[in-house]
């Protein structure tokens, strides 16, 4: 497509137009997906609590998210008089932007990736570490005590879990030999017997569990949603926000959750590859396998949110620093030792 | 043309946000400007083709160091009048420091212009190799001991910081998770079936 645009609009302009269209082709369906996944989240949560969930707007309540979106769009944006005006407005925009730009390197199918860069995994790690700034800035700029507590909690929580996520990613990189996400997926084909995916490898399966739990902590989802614990902090960093500025936090949060589910699928469960390396399964387009995997992990996220009680803050820190960090460091040693023994034959 | 445009964009933002870091009155704003400077410096590294260092800059400085910075600065209660009162006393020392740094900058540029200290520099990485691989190859073969020595220094610094700040407090009762998990119902609860009038002695 880029070449076609460049053939009639010139090299630079053609490249710009093609990239712009590709960006919109990712961002707009992503917004739709976020709206639908909020609906799915509420339905799953309701089903587990033996309730009906949204069922009034549209067939089966399918249009509920759009009704909510319209509602917050029409509301008034209230900026507290004591707030730091500029930063107060930048914070939700930052959260939302960071949730979107991570998708630039995610491969949706064979050759279906916007930016096939060779440090794709590091880019995702960098982007996910930026997510905390939206929360910190929001909490500080609100100039109110509950958002401020929430910002402090978010800062410590996200830094803690990033460390073990980094080590988990190193074990995957050791197996895949590349930081390129398409390369990581390609390395998972036929990984164990006829199964596609590092997660089927007994050495890497524990890492995939740690990754999923850390992803919940990174995105501040239940049971790690201490940043917006309503019993202690009203609504956490979102307390002073209203209207679209609140909606941007909301969309950004779900965009991040989807990105983390996608990362779990890409790193451990073969991304767009079918789970079994069997020719008829490849007739299904890769993008459908990828979406199916994202949805399965999202279901796990909702399931955990509906069933697991919230962690206490010291338990959260204990889990991150005293259990996940030593275990993942140990596992980096185990995996690299195993690869030295089997793949490189050196001892 | 796009590369030049990107370079000037990033460079101007780096310098402007660097100036704002010093000029802003609110320390939290200062840290946020500093973060913007880090981020755009990462952009400059990307235009240089050093994508690994760019990503490390964002992950380490923006993602971890600056978060902790912000964490501390947000909680500080800073009295600006008191800060400004020190200015008259300290400015001669500050001028000496600034002049020293300026001289160092000047000598660095001059030394770089006049050629390297060693006649033959280490070979550049082959073009086709991604720079993570190139860096890894150099760090883990040629500079292995220096690299591991740097790691050891960091480890010692970390342990030192923990030893200096850690204090054992007698008045806290931390949670003992394994003891809680070992505890069974029969350790905690006893079912009694007292006869009438025998349960409680009043």
Interface residues (C-beta under 8 A of the other chain):
Chain A: X12 X87 X117 X118 X119 X122 X123 X125 X126 X129 X130 X132 X133 X136 X137 X140 X148 X151 X152 X155 X156 X158 X159 X162 X179 X314 X315 X318
Chain B: X1 X2 X28 X32 X35 X51 X52 X55 X56 X58 X59 X62 X63 X64 X67 X68 X70 X71 X74 X75 X130 X132 X175 X177
